[in-house]
Amino acid sequence: MSEYTSVFHGTAFTSRSPKEVEVLKDHLFCVNEDGMIEKVIGPEHIEYQPLIDAYQHTSNYHRLTQGQYFLPGFIDLHVHAPQWAQAGTALDIPLYDWLNTYTFPIEAKFEDIEFAKKVYNEVVQTLLANGTTTALYFATVHKEASFLLAQICAEKGQRGLVGKVVMDNPDQTEDFYRDHDTKTALTETEEFILAVRELAKSTKQGVYPVVTPRFIPSCTNEALQGLGELAAKYDTHIQSHCSESDWEHGYVKERFGKNDAFALNDFGLLREKSVMAHCNFLSDNDAALFAEKGTAVCHCPISNAYFANSVIPIARLQSKEVEIGLGSDISGGFSPSLFDNVKQTVISSRMLEDGVDSTLPASERGVPNSRITLDEAFYFATAGGGESLSLPIGRLAENYVWDAQIIDTTIKTAKLPLYDPEEKSHDIFQKIIYLARPENIRQVWVQGEKIWDRGSSSH
């Protein structure tokens, strides 16, 4: 029998496919010293009872109590870490005004490393407490503060993919908040990549540098070209915004005579490890290009309700084999919880399918075949996010990382309505996703390490 660093014993919910959640009832998850799930063993397996006998009286054995369940850690593909400082404000104004009146002035403050430290410590801690084990972060244009965010992820145990933002276009960015010039932006991006790669050597769960043009309006052609070359040179992840709103989508068409997808591709920015946020206005040709390149769409349903001027046809993109994950888009999205964004994914898709203008006949009101089920939305928040990042995360399965949330449905202040001892497992799963609050997340594990425990006094 193999030696395992940890054996976890309980019922888990994980995606079997993009359409279906699998229930692993009373299974054993055997995790090695690298934090990988080496074996998943069900009650009928010959090794099941011998393993329990061997481990149950050791500190390496973690058995769930009645009413507790395992979920994979959530993967948030779009977080503006500095915007945590303004979360929940000014969501009623148009995107262009919101960026220039609120967002860019807040982000400019991150030149102050002490201010950055305070906000970044709190946003990483908040996301962990909400079950997010991996986050793809936009930082700011400041190299030092951006590196600090990567360091905080490393220290707190979250898997962080961090980008120093590039904004060098004087036509679309204010003097008080942009890169000094294009050359500086590219030089500092390269220095940032090398520094984070060095940090990653001593970080078990991984930290990753991300090439991050904020979006096409804020970057010159020279910067976009240079960033595409840096991403290819170091094989980094890439993130940006793509076809988000009428204003941004229209701006790119006017500047390049083509949609964002093709413009970004021309600069080498659509790659296997690219994640593009929003993408509300992707045409069929754009979607085909995304599928061909292996570039993922990050769906930000709460943010889109405020700033995207439309509901993204996620089901259509999924049918075209585009990789899809989920993002909170703090602070365009007010909630740091992917539980909330999973629910909003379902709600928005239903509104798209059924339509919103009650003066129209039902047959003309909506867009057919647009609905997303809860199982599908959960997939986006977990396995879909892992595939989008090309990392072995997002599933509780063999050869995946042990990133897990332990959900307790019996917490007195947030008790889930589970009264039938014979309740169907999938119904329990649905109640967890719809009703769980942060206090139901008892523990969070990343790469086999416990990094959050709501029961401990330190939190």
N, C-alpha and C positions, 0 to 999 in steps of 0.2 A: 504494500500500500504506500502511495506517495506521501511525502511530508508536505503539508500545506501550512502556509502562514496563518490562514484563517479559514474556518468553515462556517458559512452562514446557513441557517436552517429556517425555512418558512415559505409562505406563499408569495409568489412574485407575479407581477403583470409586466409583460414586455411585448414589443411588436413582433408578430410572426411574419407579417407582410405589410405593405403600405395600407392595406385595407382592413387588417384583422389583428386584434390583440390576442396574445396567447396567455393562458393561465397556467402557471407552473405551481401546482398545489403541493405544499409540504416538501419542496425540493431542497437539496443540499447544493450550495454554490461553493466550490473549493477554489480558493484564491492563493496564488503563489507569491513569493517574496517581491516579484516585480509588480504586483497589484493586478495581475491578469487572472481571469476566470479560466482555470485549467480544466475543470470538469463540472458539469451540471448533472446531478444524479437524482432520479426520481425514486419514489418509495418501492417500486417494483424491481429496482436494480439490485443485482447480487451484492454490490459493495455498500448498499445503503445502510443497513444495520451495523455492519462491522465499522464503518466510518463513524457513525454516531457513538458506538461503544468506545472507539479509540479517542474521540475528541471531546465528548460531552462534559468531562470533568476538568477540562483545561481552559485556560484563559483565551485560547484561540477559537473557542466555539461560541457562536452568537445565535441563540435561538430566539425567534420572535415570540412575544406573548400573545394571548388571545386578543384578536382585534387589530393586530399589527400586520403590515404588508410591505413588501419591497416594490419600489418603482425604480426605473433607471434615473440617474441624475438628468436634469434638463440641460439642454444646450441652447443658449441664447446667442443667435447669430448676428445681433445688431444692438449694441449698447453704446451710447455716447456717454462715456464715464463722467466727463466734466459736467454734463447736463443734469446729473443727479442734484446739483445745487439749485436747479430751477424746476425740478419735477413738480407737476401739478399746477403750473402757472401759465397764463397767457395762451391757453389752447384754443381760444376763440378767434384768433386773428389769422390772416392768410400766411402761408408758409414764408414768403419772401419777407414780410414785415416781422414775423416771429424770429426769423434768423437774425435780421439786422438790428432789431430793437432789444431783443433779450439774449439770444443764444451767443452771438459773437462777442458781445461785451462780457458775458460770464466766462466764456472760454479764454478770453484775453487775460483774465485774472490768474490763469495757471502758470504764468511766468513766475509767480510767487510760489516757491517750492513748498513752503509751510502750508499755504492754502490748499495746494494740490494734495499734499499728504493727508490732510484732514478729510477732504472729500473722497479721495480714492480709497482710503481705508474703509470708509463707511459704505461706499457703493459695493465694494467687493464683499464685505461682511453681510450687507443686506441681501445681495443676490444669493449667497450661500445659504442664508437662513430661509430663503424662498425655494431652495431645492435646485438652484442652478449650479452645476458642477463645472461646466465649461462655458466661457463667454468670449465672444469675438468683439473686441473693444475698439472704438475710435477714441483716441486721446485728443490732444490738441496739436498745434504747430510746434510746441516747445519740446525740444529733444529731451532735456533733462527730466521734465515732469512726465513725459511719456514713458521713459525708462523706469521712473519711479513706480508707475502703475504696474509694469511687468514685475518689478521686485516685490510689490505688495501681493500680487497673485502668487508668486513663488513662495513667499513667507506664509501666507494664509492657507495654502494648499489647493487653491482653485487652478484649474487649467485655463490659462489666459492666453488669448491670441490678441496681440496689442499692435495698433498702428499709430505711428506719428503722422498726423494729418498733414497733407500738403495743400496749401492754398497760396498760389503765387500770382494770380491774375489780377492786376490792379484795376481792371474794368469792373470786376464783380466783387472785390473785397476791399474793406476799409483799411486806411493806413494803420489804424491801431491794432489790427489783427490779420496779419498775413506773414508769409515767409519773407525774409529780407530780400531775396531775389531767387531766380530759378536755380542758379548754380548752388546756392546755399541750401535750398530745399532738397536737392538731389544728394549733395554731400552729406547733409545731416541724416537723411533717410538711410544712406549706406552705413554710416557710423552707428545708427540706431540698430539696424539689422545685425551688424557684427556684435554689438554689445548684448543684445537679447540672446543671440545664439550662444554666446559665452555663458550667460546666466543659465541657459537651458541645460548646460552640462551638469549642473548640480541641483536640478529641479526634477524630482521623481515624476510628478504628474505632467511635466512639460509646460514650457512657455514658448511662444512662437512670435517672431516678428511678422508684421503684416504690411505690405505695401498699400498705402491708403491715400489715393487722390480723393479729396472730400466728395466732389462730383465735378462733372465737366465744367459747369460755369465758373468754378473757383480756380481752375487750372489752365495754364497756357499749354499750347500744343507741345512745346519743348519739354515741359514738365511731364505731361502725359507720356510722351515718347520715352523719356528718361526713366520713368517709373516702370514702364513695361519692360525695359531692358534690365533694370535692377531685379525685378521679379524673376525674369528668366535666368539671370546670372546666379542668383542664390536659391532658386526654386522655392520662393516664399509663397505664402497665401497672399491674396489680393482682396481688398474690399472697397466698395464705393456705393453710391446711390445711382439708381438707373430708372429713368422714365417714371419718376415719382408723382409729379403733379402736372397739371396743365402748363403752368409757368415753366417749370424746368424742362419738361419734354419739348415744349415749343421752342425754348431757347436753343436747345441742341440742334433741332431741325433747321432753325434759322442760321446757325453758325456753320453747320457742316452739310446741310442738305440731306441728312439721313437721321435715323433714330439712334438713341444712345447706344444700343447694343452693337450696331455696326461701327459707330464711331469709336467706342471703347476697344472693339476688336482690332481696329486699324492700328491702335497703339500697343497691341500685345497684352491687353488687360483682361481679356476673356480667356481663362485657362481652367484646367481641371481643379485647381485649388482657389478659384475665384468665387466669391460670394457677393452678389449684388442685391442691395436692399430695395424693397418696394416693388418696382417693375410693374406698376399698375397698367401701363399703356403698351405692354409688349404686343407686337403684331405676331401673326403666325410665323412669319419669316424670322422675326427676332427670337421667338421661342425655339424654332428649329436650329438656329445658330447656337443658342444656349445649350441645347441637348447635344449638338455635335461637339462642342468644346468641353462639355462636362462642367460648365459653370452653373452654380446654384442660384436659385431665387430665395431670398430671405423674405418671408411674408410677415409683415408687421401689422396685424389687423386692428389693434386699438389705435395706433398712430395713424393708420390709413383713414380711419373714420374722421379724424380731425383735419388731415392735411393733404390727402391724396386726390380729392375731388372725384372719387369713384370707388367701386368695389372691385378688387382684382379677381379675375376669373381663374382662381387657383385650380379648380377641377379641370379646366381646359388645359392649363399648363402641365398638370400632372398627366393628363392623357397623352400629351406630346413627349412624355418621358424626360421632362425637365426635373432636375433634382430640386427639392423644396425643403427648407427648414423654417424655423420660427424665430422671430425676434421681438423683443419688448420695445425697441427704439426709444429707450429713455433718452430725452424726456418728451419727444413727440408723442410717445405713449406714456401715460402717467404711471402705469403699474410696473413694478420690478418683478412681477410674478408671471411665469409662463403658464401657470394654471389659468390665470385670467385671460391670457392670450390664446390658449387652446379653446376656451369657451367662446371668445369673440370670433375666432376662426369659424366655428360652427354657426354662430349667429349671423355674421356678415354673409356667409355663403347662402344661408336660407333667405336672407333679404334679397340677394342677387337673383336667386332662383324664382322667388315668388313675386318680386317687384315691390316698389315702394309708393307708386302713384296710384292711389285708390280710385281716381277718376277714370282710369283706363280699364277696359275689360280684362278679366283675369288672363285670357289667352295672350294679351299683348303686354302684360305688366312686367314680366320677368325674363330672365335668360335661362332657358331649359338646361337641365343637367349640370347645374352649378353647385349643388349642395355637397358639403363636406361632412362626413360623419365624425362622431367623437373619436372613434378608433383612428381615423385618418389624421385628425388634428393632433392626437397624441403621438402618432408616428412622426409628424413634422417636428415636434418638440424633442424627440429622442433620436430614433434611428435615422430619420431624415437629416437631422442636424449632423450626425456623425458622418453620413455619406457625403454631405455637402462639404465637410472639412477634410474628407479623405483620411479619417482617423478611426481606429477600432473602438468607438464609444457609442453609447446610446442604446445598447441592448444588454440584457442580462442573459448572456449566452457564452458558450465556450469560445475562447480566443478573443474575447472582448475584455475591456478594462472593467474592474469592479468600481463603477461610479454608481452610487445608489442612494436613494432616499428611503428612510424607514418611516412609514406613515402609521400613525396611531389613531384609530377611529374612535377611541374611548375617552379622549381628553374631556374632562367635565365641562370646560367652557366652550368646547367646539365638538360636541359629540355628534357623530353621524347617525342618521336614523336607520340603524340596522337592528331590526327586532326579530326577524325570522331566522332561527338557527340553520335553516335549510336554504337561506337566500342564495340565489344563483351567483356564482363568482363574477360573471360579467356585470351583473347589476351592482355588486359591491364596487367594482372598478369604476363604473359610471358615477356612483355616488361620491367616491373619493375625488374624481376629477372635478365634478361640479361643485362639491361642498367643502372640500378641504381648505383649511386656512393655515397660515404659517405655523400656528401652535400645534397643528397635527403632524408637522414634520419633526419627529423626535431626534433623528440623527441624519447626518449627511456624510457619506464616504466618497473619497476621490482616490483612484488608483490604489485601492486597498487600505487607505489610511482614514481613520475617523477624524474629520476636520470640523465638525459642527455637532454639538450635543445640547439640545434645548434643556436637558435636565441638569446640566452642570452649571455651577455658580458663576463661571467665567463669562457666561452669556446672559 
